[in-house]
């Protein structure tokens, strides 16, 4: 019996980002009225699964961004987009994009490894169960429903003679 564990998500490929959605940027960029910080939306290379979303929006990601000099940046997944809040294109270009890309690759690799371990554990448990079930079947097959041979009736005099000969009594 071979068990397979489907890896969640449409593809086991590493999660990454393709490009920035230009249409989501503030219309005033590169003008005097441009905001210093804003939300930049980037497109994922594939659809995310719930474990990836949880990791991207979780406290470890926030701590990772803070440790790399981006304490105010916030990430949120919206379908096939990553919303990167409190940043700007220059900050992304100058290092934040690489920090996010590296962390996404780590998240993908960690989740893939966890899923492979779970698949191996599931397969091992399935193998053990198969062996156990075969052992139960073999034990059940060893049960035979036949009558035992009935010993011949022994008369009491013969039993007493045997007992006397063994030294159980004196005459």
N, C-alpha and C positions, 0 to 999 in steps of 0.2 A: 504494500500500500504506500503510495507516494502522496504526501500532502503538500500542497502549495499554498503559500500565503500571498494574497494579492497585496502588492505594495500600494498604499493609498495614493490617490492622485492619478492623473491621466498618464504619467510617465515617470520612470525613476530617474530621469535626467536631473542634473543639478539645477537648482533654482537660481535664476539670475535676473538681471534687468536688461532690457533691450535699449530703450531710449526714453527721452523726456517727451511728454505730451506738450507740444508747443501751444496748442489751443487752450491749455489749462493755466498758462502763465498770465500774470497781470498784464493788461493791455498797455500799461504805462512804463514797462521796462525800457531802460536806456533813455529815459526822459528825466526832467527835473522832478517830476511827481512820482517817480518809481519808489516803491517801498524798499526798506532795507532788508527786511525778511518777509518771506511769504511761503506758500505751500507749492512745492514742485511735485508733479505727478509723473511717475515713470512706469513703463509697461513691463510686466514680468515676462520671462521667456516661456512660461507655461502657467497653467492654472495652479494655484496653491491649494494644499489640503489643509484640514483644520489644525493639524499638529504644527505645520509650518506657520500658519497665521498666528497661533498661540505663541510660538517662539519669537516671531517678528515683533509682535505687540507686547511681549512680556518684559519682565523686569531685568532679565539677563541682557536683553538687547539694549535697554535704556542704560544699564550699567556699562556696557561695552562702548556705547556712544560717548558717555560721560568720560570714561577712562581714556578715550582717544581725542578728547578736547571738544566734544560737541554736546554739552550738557543740556542745552535748550531744544535740541532737535527731537522731534517726535515722529514716530512712524505709525501708519495705519494702513491696513490692507483693505482695498475696496475692489472686489471682483478680481480682475487681472491687472490691477494698478496698485502701486505703492505710493501712498501720499506721504511726502516728506515735508513736515511742517516746521516752521521757524528756521528756515534756511534761505539760501539764494543760489543762483546758478554758479556764481564765482566760488562759493564755499564747496559746492559739489565738485566742481572742476578741480579745485586745489587740494582735494584729499578725502572729503566726505564720501564721494561716490565709491572710492576704493575701499574705505572702511566698511561701507554697507555691503559691497559686493563680496568682500572677504567673509563677512559674518554670514551672509546668505549661503555661501558655499559651505561654511562650517555647519550651519543648521541642516542643510541638505545631507551632508556626509554623516552627521551624527544620527539623524533620523533614519537614513538608509541602513546604517550599521545596527541601530536598535531593532529595526524591522527584520533584518537578516538574523540577528540573534533570536528574536521571537519566533521566526520561521523554523530555525534549527531546534529550538526548545519544543515547539509544537510537533515537529517531525520525530524527535526523540521520544516524546510522550506517546505519540501515536504508535511508534515501534514497540515501546514497552507494553502498551495496552494490547497490541496484537500478540505479543509473546504470552502475556498473561491470559488472554482469551483462549489461545491455543492450549495452554497448560490446563485451564479449567475444562476444556473440551476433552483433552486426553484423560484427565482424572475422571470425568463423568463417563467416558467410554469404558473405563476400567471396572466400573460397577457392573456386576453380573447378578441377575436375579434368578438363581437356581437354588433348589433345595439342597440342604446339607445331607450327607449320608447319615442315616439314623443308626447309632451303634446298636449292636445286637443286645438283646436283653440278657443281663447277667444275673444269674441266680445268687441269692444271698449266701448259700453255702460256699460257692466258689470264691466269693469276695472275702468271706471269713478265713478260708484256707490261705488265701494270698496274704492276708494280714498277719496271720499266725506265722507263716513262713518268713516274713520280713522281720519278725521279732517283736511284733506288736502285742503279743500276749503269751502267756505261758499255759501249758495244758497239764 
